Amino acid sequence: MELHEIPSAFQSRLRLAVVAALMTGPKDFTTLTKLTEATPGNLGKQLFILESEKLILCQREFLGRRPRSTYQLTENGRETFLDYVQMLEKIIEGETCN
């Protein structure tokens, strides 16, 4: 991955934070709101973008009468994030990106 090829998902601080948070496992909407300190509206929009780019999956269910959405990375999302991290490590080490 070249520096100019940074996936659009990681060109937003909030989307990057969401993907990083999901690297440790699934999180529900409330947890992601707290971790990212985002407003529910902004977080919802960014989650929609990540989901439409097939980087995350959403599981929706009801607990009683209350909806609950839980998000997790897809395999593609995990691989894309790890490629991005590897590219950053190469930049820090002063290597060229391929």
HUVENCOR-V162810 format. One line per field, one symbol per residue. phi: phi as a letter, one per 20 degrees, with the letter a starting at -180 (. if undefined). psi: psi as a letter, one per 20 degrees, with the letter a starting at -180 (. if undefined). Layout:
phi: ???
psi: ???
//
This chain:
phi: .egfdggggeedgffffffffffepfcegffffffelefgfffgffffffffemecddddbddmdefcdddbfefffffffffffffffffffneeed
psi: pqhikpqhhjjpgghghggghihirqqrggghgghikqqhggggghhgghghjkhrqppprpncjpqpppqqqrggggggghggghggghghijrqq.
//
